[in-house]
């Protein structure tokens, strides 16, 4: 049983139905986190803005690695699985994601592509 009630489609009125339509267009479905945020659409908009701000200052790989690490530390299986999937689909072999979570020393993180925006400090 869930601790927070997720809003079903048939109970979504404005602005929640718009939130659902936007996420359905982006993801192909309405994620559970959106259904939960439907209880507070203003908080969802604020969270989206915070997320965009955080992501704008780092490359996608680093964002996903940091998010998986935080989610694992918080023992949030939902977020660990969701962001681990992105890592496995776009940046690491699936075995590498598993290693990241079970044996960080063995994880293939040294294969990081060079970031052209990053500069070394002058000596």
C-alpha angles and dihedrals in degrees: 000000000000122000091214122044113240116216114243120219094252091058095048114111128167127335090015095056088055090051089051093047092050093049092044088055091048101040103021089242139038108268119224091244090060091050089052093047087051086083087066112024091175090058090049091054090048091048091050091052092048090049092051091048093051094046093048091067097054141038118264095252093055091046092053093046092050092046093050090048092050093044092050091048089051090045092236103156092183094059094036090055095043096049093036087058091055090050091049094047098044114017118015137029111261090250088056092056090050090050090049089060099038107028112013093182090063096044115115096241095133088077091079112145114239113265107224090198092059118089130194116237116257115254 
